[in-house]
Amino acid sequence: MIRIIFLVVSIYFFVNISVAQSIRMIDDSLLLAILKQEDPQLDEVISNPDKYEFQLIYTRVIRDSGKPVRFDERSFHLDKAYFYPASLIKFPLSIIALEKLNRLADKNIGLETKFKLNTCSCDPATNSYVRKSKIPNFQQFIRELMIMSNNDAYNLLVDFVGKDEFNSRIQKLGYDGIILKRRFVSGCSESLNQLHGGFEFYSVEDSVLLNLPCDSSYEASDIPSKYITSAGQYKIENKKRIPGNKDFSYTNFVRLADAHHLLIRLFYPTAFKTDSFRFSEDARMTLIKAMGDFPRELLNAQTDYQKIPDYYYKFFLEPKNMLSNQGNIRIYNKVGLASGFVSDISYFTDKTNNIEFFVSAAIFARKEGIINSGNNQYVDFGFPVLRKIGTLLHQYEMALKCME
């Protein structure tokens, strides 16, 4: 901590005398100065960001009395690498689903309206998931989606929104680096993957309020050529290791910066002059609460999650610190974890020290650079790197507080 305080003093001086330098130079230099704390794993990653497909964004929340909130953003290796988003796509999909649900309010349909699903795709597991649910409504499913990253809940929202509607709306909101291409189910043909719908909403008296019939997506969902869509130094094909990177252009795409800024926008909607989210404050707070809650706080799910630790899907804080913080630290986030990639977009809050900041990162957790090898190093490499980053940024924020 003492080293961090000395670092804050030097960085404060550096930033204020370096206004003539490029923003990129200042951003990278600041983050590197914070992160280089003689941790072998973290030093290995920031010294070889291409090898680990590493990206990092850090946004401070600055509050001055009587003035609008401001954001001071720093980034490292942004857009210079690819990462497979996996479940990270569930966050923007939840936002667009809440907007669509809001458009049905005039039909008395909302977060707590119960419904049945007869999916139009080749995914009967989603039907079974809805049928067996104790509380079959969007409020429950969004909680299960965000807290435990339930894939059936994700496929359900794909059925509700549809690929075309999602991609059109997310682009209008200003995020061309977030693209929905497919649901999470194997063996679904391309034509069946385009289908969505099959909902029937009911009133409390069990009368039908609305039917959403089967429909199909038709629009192309190509990833803009300015973005990188391949990763790795080797790939596995027919059980053999082949030199060369793997193409991910066929699957969902999430640009880290877009997801990061979408998260800031959720928490600070009035700070943006662009088109605001089109859903109620209750819907916004439902999503925020789900992103911050722990597995033990997820009730009425088909599985009992009471014994799963608080840090299970919170990658930016050491488990020992999460267990000992007595509820003062709360992280609102969504993670991605698949194909060797670890990602996390987080809003980090510390009530005791009056600290808040946003941090997002992505890393390929395979030192050998092999995609789809089945030997991913999440626990002993990916998670420790992200936890070290979150800890150092938290210490940096606390040191800044000491200087105020």
N, C-alpha and C positions, 0 to 999 in steps of 0.2 A: 504493500500500500504506500509506503514511504517513497518507493521508486516511482510509483504512478504520480504522486504529488509533484515530485521534481520534474517529471515529464510534462505535466500540465503547465507548469510555469514556463518551461522552454518552448512548448508548442504554442502557448498563448502569445509569446513574444514573436515566434517565427511567423505565425499566421498574420499578425498585424503588420509586419514589415515586408510581407511578400505579396502585397496586393497586385503588383505588376506582373507576377508570374501567372501561368495558366491555371485554371481551376483544376484541371486534371492533375497537375503536379502537386498542388496543395492537397487535394483529396487523397491521393495515393500516399504522399509523404506522411500525412497526419495519421492515417489508419495504420500504416506500417510502423510508425513510432509507437503507437499504442499497443500493437500486437506483438512486437518483437521483445518478448520478456523471457528469453532463454528457455522456451518450451520446445523440445526437439520435434514433436509432431507438428505443432503449429508453424514452426520455422521451416520445416520441410515443405509444407503446403504453400506458404506465401513466397517461398523461394522458387517453387516450381508450379505456378498456377495453371499453366497449360496442361501439365501432366495430370493434375487432379481436377481439371475442368472447374476450377474454383472461381466463384464470384461472391462479392460481399457488398452490401449497402447498409449504411448506418445513418440514421436521421435523428438529430437532436430536436427536442421540442422546447422552444424558447418562449417563455412568458415574461412580458414586461407589463407592469401595472398600468392599466388603462389603455393598452395597445392590443391589437389583434395578435393571436398566436403566430409565431414564425417557426420555420423549419430550417435547420442547418444540416445539409446532406453531404455525406462523404461516400465515396465508392472506391472499390478496388477490383480491377480486371473485369469490369462490367461489360457484358455483351461480347466478350472475347472468347467465350467457351460455351458449350452446350451442356444442358443437364436435362435428364428425363424427369418431367414434373410429377409423374405418378399421381398421388392423391392431392397434390397442390391445386389441380384443376377444380377440386370440389368447392373451394372458396369462391371463385368468381361464379361458378354455376349456382351456388346458393343465393347469391345476390340477384341474378337474373330470374331465378325461380320465385324469389320473394316479390320481385316487380310484377311478374305475371300473375301471381296470386293476388296482388293488390288490385289488378285490373278486374278481378272477379268479385270485388267487394260489393258491387251493386246487385249481385245475385246471392248475397248473404253467405259468401264463401270466404273463409279466412284461415288463419293458422290452426284453429282448433276444430275446423270442420272435418268430420270423418269422411272417408271415401273408400272405394274398392278399386282395384286395378286388374284389368285383363290385358296385360302388355301385348303390344302388337309385334314385338320383336321375337327373337328365338331365345328368350331368357325367362323360362318359367320360375327360376329361383326368386325373381323379384316379385312375382305374383304371390308365391308362398310366403315371402318375407312380410308383405302387407297383410295377407290373410291371417298370419299368426301373431301379428302385432297386438299388444295389449291396448295401445292407444293409437289407432291408425289415422293420424293427422300430421300435417306438415311440421307443427311445432316439435313433436316427438322425433320425427325422422331427421330433421335438421340437427337436433341435438345429438342423435346417434351418428350422424354424418360427421359432425365437427369434433365431437369428443373422442369417439372411437374409430373414426374414419371408415365407417361401414360402407362396403362396396355395393351392397344391395340398395342402400339409401341413395347412393350416387346414381345407380342405374335407374332408380325411380325418378330422380330429378331430370335425368336425360329424357325419360319417357314424357315427363310433364312439359319440359321446355322445348325440346327438339333442337337439332343441331343448327338449322338455319336461323331460327329466332335468336339463339344464344349468340352466334357469331355476328349477326347484324347489330344486335343491341350493344355488345361489348365494344365493337368498333365505334359506334356512335358515342359511347362514353369516352372514347379516346385511347383505347388499348388495342392496337393492331397486333400486338405480340401475345395475345391470348386467343387460342383457337381450339374449339372442340371438334374432334373428329370421330370419336367412338366411345362406346360404353365399355365397362370392364367385364367382359364375358368372352370365353373362348368358343370357337366354332360357329360364330355368327357371321353369315355371309355379308358381303358388302351391301347388297340390296336390303337385307333384313336389318342391318345396322343403321340404315337410314330411317327406319320406321319409328314412330313414337305415338303417344296418345293411349287411349283405352281406359280413361278415368270416369268414375261415376261418383259424384258428390251427393251427400245425404244431409238432410236437416236433422235436428234433434228428435223430430217425430218420425224419422226414417222415410220421409218422402224425398224423391229424387229432385235435387236442385239443378244439376247440370250434368250432361254427358259430354266428354271430350273424345270424339271418335278417332280412329286411326288416321294418321297422316304420314307424309314422307318428306324428308329433306331432299332438296334438289340442287342447291347452290354449291359451287366448288368451295372447298375450304383449304386452299393452298396456303402454305406458310410463306410470307414475304421473303424474297431472295436475300434481303439484307441481313437476315438472321442465320446463325449457324445451326445446322440440323444434324450434325454427325459428331461422334465422340469415340474416344478410346484409341489405343495403339494396336490392339488385337481384338479379334472377335472369334467366337466359337461357332463353327458350322460343321455339321455331321460329326460332332465330337472331336473336331480337330481345331487347333489354334492356328488362325490365319492372320498374317500381318495386314494392317489396314483398319480404318475406323468403321464404325457401324452407322448406317443411315437410319435416322429416327423421323424422317419427314412424313411417314404414314400415320403417326399417332398424335395424340393431343400435344399441344405446344403451349408453354407458359414462359414468357420472358420475365426474368426475376424482377426487374425494375417495375414492370407493369403490375405484377402482383403486389409488390411492396407499396407502390403508390395507391393502389386500390384499397389496401389495408388502411393507410393513412386517411384516405377519403372516407372510409367507413366510420372512423373515430372522430374525424374533424370535417364533417360535410360542409359546414359554412365557410371553411377556409378556401374552398375551391369555387372559382367563378364560372366553371363550366356546368354542363347539364348535371343536375343532382339526381340521386337515386329516387326512383319513383315507388317508394313504399312508406308505410307508416313508421312512426317513432317506435311503436310496439314491436314491429317487425325488425327494425334496426337493433333494438335492445335484445331481442330474442337471439339474433345471430351473434351479437357481441358476447352475451352471457355464455352461449354454447362454446365460443372460442376460448373463453377463460376458465370454464369449469373443468374439474378433474374427473377421472373415471368414477370415483366413489360418489360423485354428485349426479351421475346419470341414473335416473330411476325409470322403472317401467319398461326396461329393455328386455329382450328375449333372453339375454345372457346377464348373469350377475357380475358386475365389474367392481364390487366393493373392495376387493383385495388388491386391485392393481394400483401401484404407487402413483403419486401425484406427478412425478417426473416422466412418466411413461411416454408421453408425446410432447414433452417440453424439452427440446434439445439444447437450449441456450443457457441452461443453469445446471450446475453440479447437483447431483442427487442429494448429497449431504446438506447443501444449502437450501434446497427445496424443502427437505424434511424439517429443518431447524428454523425456518423463517417465520413460523407462527402465523401464517396467513398474510404477512405484510407484503410479500412479493407475489404478484399475480401476472402471469404471462398469457396474453391473448394471441393465439397463433393457429397456423395450419401447417402440417408437415407433409413431405413427400418422401417415400421410401420404397424404391424398387430398382431393379437392374443395376445395382451397385451404387446408385445415386442417393444422397441424403440432401434434403432441402427443408428449410424452415423460414416462414415469414412470421415475425413476432412483434407485438407491442408489449414492451417490458415496463412494468410499473412497480415501484417500491414506495409504499405509502409512508413508511417510517422516515425515509430520507427525502420524501417529496421529489422523486425521480421518475421520469418517464422518457422512453426513447423507442425508436423503431429499429429493428435490425433484421436483415434477411441474408441468407447465404445458401449456396449450393456447392456440393463437393462430390467427387467420384471417389468412393471409399474402396479403391482397389489399387494398391501400390504397383502391381504389375501391369496395370492399364488394360486388363482383359475384360471386355464386355460380355455379359451373360455367361460367366464361368461357373456360377453357382457357389462361389466361395467369397461372398462379400464380407468386407471387414467393417461392418457397421459399428459393432460394440467396442472393438479395440482400436479403431482408428477414426471413423467418421464422427461418431458421437463425441468422443473426447475433444476433437478439434473444435466443434461447434460450442461445446460447453466452455472451453477455454476462452473462446471469443466473447461469449456472453458475459463471463465473469470479468474479463479485462475491461470491457465497455462499461459494465456496472461500476467497477472500481474507478474508472476514469470519470464517470458522472459524479460519483461521490466526492472525488478530489476537486472537481469543479465547484461543487456545493461549498466545500471548505473555503474556497477563495472568494465567495460572494460576500 
